[in-house]
Amino acid sequence: MSTTKNTDVFIIGAGLSGLSAAYNLSKAGKSVLVLEARDRIGGRAWTDSSFGLPVELGCMAIHGYKEGNPVLGYAKAFGLETKLLPASPGTLASADGPLEPALSAKLRVNLNAARANMNKIISHSSASDTSSAADILLAPSSPLYTGLSDSEKPKATALARSLEIGWGIFLEDTAAHWSAWASGVAFAGSDGVIIGGYVKLADSLRSSAEQTGNASFMLHSRVSKIIQTDDGIKGVQIQTSDGQTYFGRAALSTIPLGVLKTLPKDFFTPPLPARKTSAISRTAVGVLEKLGLLYDSLWWDPPAGPFSVLHESGVILVIPISSSPPCLHILVPHGLAGKPATEIHDIVARAITTGSPNPVPQPIKIISSRWKDDELSYGATSSPITVGEGRSPLDFAELARPLWGGLLGFSGEATELDHRGSVPGAILSGEREARRIGALLDAV
Ligand SMILES: Cc1cc2nc3c(=O)[nH]c(=O)nc-3n(C[C@H](O)[C@H](O)[C@H](O)COP(=O)(O)OP(=O)(O)OC[C@H]3O[C@@H](n4cnc5c(N)ncnc54)[C@H](O)[C@@H]3O)c2cc1C
């Protein structure tokens, strides 16, 4: 057993939330020890470079590039290169091949009208309304189907499921009343990327924190218990699954919501109050998986991308990220998560190339995420509010509430009321807790 008694703050998890907290606390002069169970930092920011080019298996986009996303501020401070992505709508395709441009345009216009119609309806609904997004968007009278033939309507339904990519759950499970709740404040609109991937941001946050001389990082360090202590002075004890014990003043848990759902009751001692445990069990975690497929020859038309492949189980978003070497970056929605990569390749190949005389090559290399079954995430991100009694965005505020007189904090994407499920949510929650814990420690 080893003990360390002079740490101000233990941070559990080195995802973007833990990294942002470590960076801000260490800059403010607090000693920080970050304990991370994986063999890498970044968490759900995971840039794979085994193809010789960066492929994001977790987050990729800076959503709201021109609308104030805080990632840009950090990127600028660390000298990271970023770029705005072209705002091309790309190609809609179904199992029968690419759709006619006129039909694609009509489907998109109808989806926008159906969303506007849903927003109008829910602006008059009460919080006890149990309608799902599907009840309104997919209703026979929905503007989604205006002017479409019976054979075109299923394509409109399939396109509406593109909303499920970001939500990670079915339209049928999403509470209509809260579906647009965060849209006024969430960073949206234009999309950009960090050149070289989000790994660059994670590495910069870590090295800048280390350079203060106040922060250390331990990988392969899975926290198994967080205990409140009081030997005259209140503090925390941390135990790891390899038998280490640490003592310090405060702790910040950035443990993902999906994992919090599975922890034994005595992981936190004293145990979490019922108000927090019920918010943890009520709040859903959505699923989105990523694939990287590398080919030895180019078989798609690069200017036609990105491709949205309409499938009855959800929309597969196919982003060509390189023509040389030919590489596709694929977002697999929850309805198709777990399908073998070769099956997804077959669906995509049939949809994009119907009518082409050339056979489509098989991928020569495949990389894939498994967020759904990963025991350190158990899902992609927290989802929007699901249909059910008593559910509201206040659950995200409850997930963020500190305990133990403020010495046990909670951050991570699921704790940011306005930015759940995103990199800004992770980063802003880390900043929030760094400010709060720093001020608390200064005051005692
Ligand atoms: C496929 C996918 C695509 C996405 N796309 C985007 C996008 O384009 N844009 C965007 O803004 N957001 C996107 N997101 C969301 C974004 O990635 C997350 O919101 C953000 O990375 C979460 O950061 P976090 O620090 O809250 O959690 P995490 O990154 O999960 O960090 C938590 C850390 O805690 C560690 N941990 C867990 N339990 C323990 C324990 N007991 N002891 C020690 N360590 C532990 C984990 O290993 C992990 O490293 C995407 C997410 C996914 C999965």
The ligand as an SDF file (V2000), in Angstrom:
LIG
                    3D

 53 58  0  0  0  0  0  0  0  0999 V2000
  -18.5980    8.0630  -31.1910 C   0  0  0  0  0  0  0  0  0  0  0  0
  -18.6460    9.4310  -30.5480 C   0  0  0  0  0  0  0  0  0  0  0  0
  -18.6640   10.5600  -31.3440 C   0  0  0  0  0  0  0  0  0  0  0  0
  -18.7070   11.8300  -30.7530 C   0  0  0  0  0  0  0  0  0  0  0  0
  -18.6660   12.9240  -31.5580 N   0  0  0  0  0  0  0  0  0  0  0  0
  -18.5820   14.1650  -30.9940 C   0  0  0  0  0  0  0  0  0  0  0  0
  -18.3450   15.3010  -31.8130 C   0  0  0  0  0  0  0  0  0  0  0  0
  -18.1540   15.1770  -33.0330 O   0  0  0  0  0  0  0  0  0  0  0  0
  -18.3020   16.5200  -31.1940 N   0  0  0  0  0  0  0  0  0  0  0  0
  -18.4780   16.6700  -29.8490 C   0  0  0  0  0  0  0  0  0  0  0  0
  -18.4600   17.8170  -29.3420 O   0  0  0  0  0  0  0  0  0  0  0  0
  -18.6660   15.5830  -29.0470 N   0  0  0  0  0  0  0  0  0  0  0  0
  -18.6970   14.3460  -29.5800 C   0  0  0  0  0  0  0  0  0  0  0  0
  -18.8200   13.2360  -28.7900 N   0  0  0  0  0  0  0  0  0  0  0  0
  -18.9520   13.4280  -27.3320 C   0  0  0  0  0  0  0  0  0  0  0  0
  -17.5850   13.6440  -26.6510 C   0  0  0  0  0  0  0  0  0  0  0  0
  -16.6490   12.7330  -27.1320 O   0  0  0  0  0  0  0  0  0  0  0  0
  -17.7410   13.4280  -25.1440 C   0  0  0  0  0  0  0  0  0  0  0  0
  -18.8040   14.2440  -24.6620 O   0  0  0  0  0  0  0  0  0  0  0  0
  -16.4880   13.7750  -24.3400 C   0  0  0  0  0  0  0  0  0  0  0  0
  -15.3250   13.2650  -24.9460 O   0  0  0  0  0  0  0  0  0  0  0  0
  -16.6630   13.1860  -22.9440 C   0  0  0  0  0  0  0  0  0  0  0  0
  -15.5720   13.5620  -22.1290 O   0  0  0  0  0  0  0  0  0  0  0  0
  -15.6080   13.2060  -20.5640 P   0  0  0  0  0  0  0  0  0  0  0  0
  -14.3270   13.6680  -20.0020 O   0  0  0  0  0  0  0  0  0  0  0  0
  -16.8710   13.6790  -19.9750 O   0  0  0  0  0  0  0  0  0  0  0  0
  -15.7000   11.6110  -20.5030 O   0  0  0  0  0  0  0  0  0  0  0  0
  -14.6020   10.5380  -20.9710 P   0  0  0  0  0  0  0  0  0  0  0  0
  -13.8810   11.0300  -22.1560 O   0  0  0  0  0  0  0  0  0  0  0  0
  -15.3060    9.2390  -21.0970 O   0  0  0  0  0  0  0  0  0  0  0  0
  -13.5870   10.5020  -19.7520 O   0  0  0  0  0  0  0  0  0  0  0  0
  -13.8400    9.7600  -18.5840 C   0  0  0  0  0  0  0  0  0  0  0  0
  -12.5650    8.9900  -18.2440 C   0  0  0  0  0  0  0  0  0  0  0  0
  -12.7630    8.3130  -17.0010 O   0  0  0  0  0  0  0  0  0  0  0  0
  -12.0770    7.0720  -17.0780 C   0  0  0  0  0  0  0  0  0  0  0  0
  -12.6150    6.2100  -16.0070 N   0  0  0  0  0  0  0  0  0  0  0  0
  -13.8400    5.6420  -15.9360 C   0  0  0  0  0  0  0  0  0  0  0  0
  -13.9570    4.9590  -14.7720 N   0  0  0  0  0  0  0  0  0  0  0  0
  -12.7700    5.1060  -14.1130 C   0  0  0  0  0  0  0  0  0  0  0  0
  -12.2900    4.6270  -12.8600 C   0  0  0  0  0  0  0  0  0  0  0  0
  -13.0290    3.8780  -12.0420 N   0  0  0  0  0  0  0  0  0  0  0  0
  -10.9980    4.9600  -12.4970 N   0  0  0  0  0  0  0  0  0  0  0  0
  -10.2210    5.7280  -13.3090 C   0  0  0  0  0  0  0  0  0  0  0  0
  -10.6360    6.1890  -14.5090 N   0  0  0  0  0  0  0  0  0  0  0  0
  -11.9130    5.8880  -14.9030 C   0  0  0  0  0  0  0  0  0  0  0  0
  -12.3570    6.6080  -18.4900 C   0  0  0  0  0  0  0  0  0  0  0  0
  -11.4170    5.6350  -18.9050 O   0  0  0  0  0  0  0  0  0  0  0  0
  -12.2270    7.9160  -19.2920 C   0  0  0  0  0  0  0  0  0  0  0  0
  -10.9250    8.1140  -19.7640 O   0  0  0  0  0  0  0  0  0  0  0  0
  -18.7590   11.9610  -29.3410 C   0  0  0  0  0  0  0  0  0  0  0  0
  -18.7310   10.8170  -28.5400 C   0  0  0  0  0  0  0  0  0  0  0  0
  -18.6580    9.5590  -29.1330 C   0  0  0  0  0  0  0  0  0  0  0  0
  -18.5830    8.3340  -28.2710 C   0  0  0  0  0  0  0  0  0  0  0  0
  1  2  1  0
  2  3  1  0
  2 52  2  0
  3  4  2  0
  4  5  1  0
  4 50  1  0
  5  6  2  0
  6  7  1  0
  6 13  1  0
  7  8  2  0
  7  9  1  0
  9 10  1  0
 10 11  2  0
 10 12  1  0
 12 13  2  0
 13 14  1  0
 14 15  1  0
 14 50  1  0
 15 16  1  0
 16 17  1  0
 16 18  1  0
 18 19  1  0
 18 20  1  0
 20 21  1  0
 20 22  1  0
 22 23  1  0
 23 24  1  0
 24 25  2  0
 24 26  1  0
 24 27  1  0
 27 28  1  0
 28 29  2  0
 28 30  1  0
 28 31  1  0
 31 32  1  0
 32 33  1  0
 33 34  1  0
 33 48  1  0
 34 35  1  0
 35 36  1  0
 35 46  1  0
 36 37  1  0
 36 45  1  0
 37 38  2  0
 38 39  1  0
 39 40  1  0
 39 45  2  0
 40 41  1  0
 40 42  2  0
 42 43  1  0
 43 44  2  0
 44 45  1  0
 46 47  1  0
 46 48  1  0
 48 49  1  0
 50 51  2  0
 51 52  1  0
 52 53  1  0
M  END
$$$$
